[in-house]
Amino acid sequence: MMEGNSTAGSFTPSQQFSVADLVVVVVYFSLNVAVGIWSSCRVNRNTVSGYFLAGRDMAWWPIGASLFASSEGSGLFIGLAGTGAAGGIAVTGFEWNATYALLALAWVFVPVYISSGIVTMPEYLQRRFGGERIRMYLSGLSLLLSIFTKISTDLYSGALFVQVCLGWDLYLSTILMLVVTGLYTIAGGLAAVIYTDALQTLIMVLGAVVLAVKAFDEIGGYPNLEEAYLKAVPSKIVPNTTCHLPRADAMHLFRDPVSGDLPWTGMTFGLSIMATWYWCTDQVIVQRSLSAKSLSHAKAGSILASYLKMLPLFVIIMPGMISRVLYPDAVACVDPEECARVCGAAVGCSNIAYPKLVVELMPSGLRGLMIAVMMAALMSSLTSIFNSSSTLFTMDIWRKLRPGASERELLLVGRVVTVVLVALSVVWIPILQSSSGGQLYVYIQAVTSYLAPPVTAVFVLAVFWPRANEQGAFWGLMAGLALGLARMGLELAHPVPRCGVPDRRPWLLADIHYLHFAVLLCTATAAVVVGVSLLSPPPPLARLKDLTWWTLSREPPQPSADGTSQGPPDGEYATEPPFWARVCGINAIVLMCVNIFCYAYFA
């Protein structure tokens, strides 16, 4: 049908970018900058609370939209569609599992964080356990995770998108996007980020829905998807292998625990551990909920984000599968020379599934809108990460090194950190490009599963087990880090073999799926925390007030040690009007029913 385009040299865009497309992109970015400026003017961002927590005055709808937009960066558009093209719908579990973690965030974790009156997650652990070393370690780890799994993947995927659509050089595209995004994050603080996220969510969802409708139309509707997908085989294959064949279980969410690419045991248990880390303890996400006007707004924001997280199966993952059906030679290539020619990565080209659809199926003008949407997705997640990373470094590391730093100095340092993080992330892109068989989403989840589970274990024990103490938490984190880095080092040393090459990796990699490894790692960390805590003296009871689920008070938070009141100035936040509490509760139950029904339908 449109096959001829994919053979025309490695990066020639199939149809030229029209004037209409260009106009749409320019209008869109102007609108974005206007919203950024407007929201910055509304909040005083020359104070730390104004810049980093948006003055704690956010309503539920921008929070929900921002939670969704921050998690659905362009890395997710490209990564989810690519993994869908490569392996079918099982990757949906990563999105749907978020429902339970988001509800836990609003109902369990946010009340604890609010009553403890904190700005950053490491600050919570410092108040809970005392001592400085855990706070410093966690800040450092969060910054590392930002570089390895967030900034670099978003930059790479956004640049890949521009490359497929416009034929520009990958690194030129990267630099261009950085300049635009960096400018308005550094200028505006969290309020600019949350309101522009709300605008971008709207456009992202609309654009993705339009593209999904066109894609389904192209293959004759949803009933034909499974049959067409199972026939989507590239013309150039590696002889005597089966890696060019689509997976027989492509339309099943739950896959075999031993032979499945995403085993159901890992997707249930391992994924819940990673989701708890991401949604309940990660600075980027929690910072949005902490900026809410009240607890009801935080809860309603979580519910809105969960409903939005149900969409990607239909608007991102299935269109990725359709892209493989329509362009099997490009998206499903297995021959290393062919793949290198199509997308520059010998390990496979599933990452181009989504941009390929945009370029081929969208009419002029709408194509510009979709490119703007991808840039929007990229920018919304990057701005969130820049803002949160600079918050972490400034509040947890710089303040420690320079206790007397003025407010002006803290804001300047926050802006400088953003620039340094970006430079490191750009250097990491080539390594990312060739890892995990070229599937961006698998790479993100694998790295997360080596570094995040110890943090989940420590936070859950900190909130629910008052006996946990500083020594236990610290040595648990250290043991978890050592095990996680060992596995990550093995992974970098022994990448997944290419099609047709026998798998000679050590059994730890070949036989233990990264999602199963997450369960083992979390369990090992928890065991060390419990063991060391029981062998050392318990924390004093006075320290636990307001810091665990069992010692919550409904009083307004007190000023912190450095004299700044970090909680809301009155007790309004913690008290909820009974009517809204009930509305949020009923909505949460309806949401869980919808989620369970969808799981059962596609299992």
Disulfide bonds with the S-S distance in Angstrom:
Cys243-Cys499 1.59
Cys333-Cys339 2.17
Cys343-Cys349 2.12
